[in-house]
Amino acid sequence: MIVDALTTLYNTLSPQTTACAILATILVVHFIPWIRDSRGIRNYPGPFLAKFSDLWLGYVSKKGHRSEVIHDMHRKYGTALIPFSDHMSFITFSKGPIIRIAPNHISIADPNALAIVYAHGNGATKTNFYDAFVSIRRGIFNVRDRSEHTRKRKIISHIFSQKNVLEFEPHIRLHVRQLLQQWDRLSDMAVKGMSGNDGEGGWRGQNGRLWFDCLPCKLSSGVMAQSVLMGR
């Protein structure tokens, strides 16, 4: 019924009217949220299109150079006037540590913000981006429910105590040293134009450089280093 009604309406409108209606709808959908600024991020600098649409970020991500482009944006937008508090109207950033890269997305490049952004109980929640990492059940990395995250966090919190971290440091140093030694060995052979089957997909030397596939990941043990070292 709705489809029929829309079809009838479309047939009764002229192409010019339809085009104007579509354009007006697009403007309303993207411009009104910018005017309302419910998240309070309108004053953050960034690409013009990123203020109204995800198209800019989608295009940059599709090109495969998202991190480099966003880094350049931080360098480009050197200063910004940002609402700070009721007692201080604005604060000026001199190196563009905060930029807007989508209507509901900001990028922060300031080490002083780490403790604020990632602090437990700061009010910030994970986005649906983390749903892509769910396998069978949610772990502490991809759980989005705050109470469930708190429960899981309590179970493993003792592992990251100062005492345990310091005791584990020698093991980390050992595996990092072995990993670097392995890379040095492969690099020396790559300079000579050699290649090999170490790791998944192997490696090759080309134009004096070492080329191989690497999947960065978070690991609290030496598994990644060991995997590279043993050539698995």
C-alpha positions in Angstrom: 0.0 0.0 0.0 2.8 2.4 0.9 4.7 1.5 -2.2 1.6 2.1 -4.4 1.0 5.5 -2.7 4.6 6.5 -3.3 4.4 5.4 -6.9 1.3 7.4 -7.5 2.8 10.4 -5.9 5.9 10.0 -8.0 3.9 9.8 -11.2 1.9 13.0 -10.3 5.0 15.1 -9.7 7.1 16.6 -12.4 10.8 15.6 -12.7 11.8 19.1 -11.5 9.6 18.9 -8.5 10.9 15.4 -7.7 14.5 16.5 -8.0 13.8 19.5 -5.7 12.1 17.3 -3.2 14.9 14.8 -3.1 17.5 17.6 -2.7 15.4 19.2 0.1 15.1 15.8 1.9 18.9 15.3 1.7 19.5 18.8 3.0 17.1 18.4 5.9 18.4 15.0 6.9 22.0 16.2 7.0 21.7 19.9 7.8 19.2 19.9 10.7 21.4 17.5 12.9 24.3 19.9 12.3 22.1 22.8 13.4 20.9 20.9 16.5 24.4 19.7 17.4 23.0 17.3 20.0 26.5 15.9 20.6 28.2 19.3 21.0 30.9 18.8 18.4 29.9 21.4 15.8 32.9 23.6 16.6 35.5 20.9 16.1 37.4 21.5 12.8 37.5 19.0 10.0 36.7 18.5 6.3 33.6 20.4 5.3 31.7 17.3 4.0 32.5 15.4 7.2 30.3 17.8 9.1 27.2 16.6 7.3 27.8 13.1 6.0 29.8 9.9 6.3 30.7 10.1 2.7 34.1 11.7 3.3 35.2 9.1 5.8 33.8 6.3 3.7 35.7 7.5 0.6 39.0 7.9 2.6 38.6 4.4 4.1 37.9 2.9 0.7 41.1 4.3 -0.7 43.0 2.4 2.0 44.9 5.4 3.5 42.6 6.4 6.4 45.2 6.7 9.1 47.6 8.8 6.9 44.8 11.1 5.7 43.5 11.7 9.2 47.0 12.3 10.5 47.3 15.0 7.7 44.0 16.5 8.8 45.3 16.9 12.3 48.3 18.7 10.9 46.2 20.8 8.6 43.7 22.1 11.2 46.2 23.7 13.5 43.9 25.7 15.7 40.3 25.5 16.9 38.0 27.2 19.3 36.3 24.5 21.4 33.6 24.9 24.1 35.4 24.0 27.3 33.1 24.7 30.4 30.6 27.1 31.9 33.4 29.1 33.5 35.6 29.2 30.4 33.8 29.8 27.1 36.5 28.4 24.8 39.9 26.8 24.8 42.3 27.1 21.9 44.2 24.0 20.7 47.4 24.9 18.8 48.1 21.6 17.1 44.6 20.4 16.1 44.5 17.4 18.5 40.7 17.0 18.0 39.1 17.0 14.5 35.7 16.0 13.2 35.8 13.2 10.6 32.1 12.4 10.4 28.8 13.8 11.8 29.1 11.7 14.9 32.8 10.9 14.9 35.8 12.8 16.1 39.5 11.9 16.1 41.7 12.7 19.1 45.5 12.9 18.7 46.6 13.9 22.2 48.4 11.6 24.6 46.9 13.5 27.5 43.4 12.4 26.4 44.2 8.6 26.8 43.4 8.5 30.5 40.1 10.4 29.8 38.9 8.5 26.8 39.7 5.0 28.0 39.0 5.5 31.7 36.6 3.0 33.1 33.4 4.8 34.1 33.9 7.9 32.0 30.4 7.5 30.4 31.7 6.7 26.9 30.5 3.4 25.4 31.7 1.3 22.5 30.0 1.6 19.1 28.6 -1.2 17.0 32.0 -1.3 15.3 32.9 -3.9 18.0 30.0 -6.2 16.9 32.2 -7.3 14.0 34.6 -9.0 16.4 32.0 -11.2 18.2 32.5 -14.9 17.8 30.0 -17.2 19.5 30.0 -15.0 22.6 31.3 -11.5 23.6 34.6 -11.1 25.4 35.9 -8.1 27.3 37.2 -6.6 24.1 33.9 -6.5 22.2 31.3 -6.4 25.0 29.3 -3.2 24.8 27.1 -3.5 27.9 28.7 -1.5 30.7 27.7 -3.8 33.5 28.8 -6.9 31.7 32.1 -5.3 30.9 32.5 -4.4 34.6 31.9 -8.0 35.5 34.4 -9.4 33.0 36.9 -6.7 34.0 36.9 -7.7 37.6 37.7 -11.3 36.7 41.0 -10.4 35.0 41.9 -7.2 36.7 44.5 -8.9 39.0 46.5 -9.9 35.9 47.3 -6.3 35.1 48.3 -5.3 38.6 51.6 -3.5 38.9 53.3 -6.5 40.5 52.2 -9.0 37.8 53.1 -6.6 35.0 56.6 -6.1 36.3 57.1 -9.9 36.8 55.9 -10.5 33.2 58.2 -7.8 31.7 61.3 -10.1 31.2 59.2 -12.5 29.2 58.0 -9.7 26.9 61.6 -8.5 26.5 62.7 -12.0 25.5 60.1 -12.4 22.8 60.5 -8.9 21.5 64.3 -9.5 21.2 63.7 -12.8 19.4 61.2 -11.1 17.0 63.7 -8.3 16.2 66.5 -10.9 15.6 64.2 -12.7 13.2 63.4 -9.6 11.3 67.1 -8.7 11.2 67.9 -12.1 9.7 65.2 -11.8 7.1 66.2 -8.3 6.2 69.9 -9.3 5.7 68.7 -12.0 3.3 66.2 -9.7 1.6 69.0 -7.2 0.8 70.6 -10.0 -1.2 67.4 -10.5 -3.2 66.5 -13.8 -1.4 63.0 -15.0 -0.5 61.6 -17.7 1.8 58.5 -19.5 3.0 58.6 -18.3 6.7 55.2 -17.4 7.9 51.9 -17.4 6.0 52.5 -16.3 2.5 56.3 -16.3 2.8 58.5 -13.3 2.3 60.6 -11.8 -0.5 63.4 -9.4 -1.0 62.8 -6.7 -3.6 64.7 -3.4 -4.3 66.7 -3.8 -1.1 63.5 -4.2 1.1 61.9 -7.0 3.0 58.3 -7.6 2.0 55.9 -9.9 4.0 52.3 -10.0 5.3 51.8 -9.0 8.9 48.5 -8.9 10.9 48.9 -6.5 13.9 46.9 -7.7 16.9 46.7 -7.3 20.6 48.4 -10.1 22.6 49.4 -10.2 26.2 51.9 -13.0 25.6 54.7 -13.9 23.2 52.5 -15.9 20.9 52.8 -13.5 18.0 56.6 -13.2 18.4 56.9 -17.0 18.7 54.7 -17.5 15.6 57.0 -15.3 13.5 60.2 -16.8 15.0 59.1 -20.4 14.4 57.9 -19.5 10.9 54.4 -20.9 11.4 
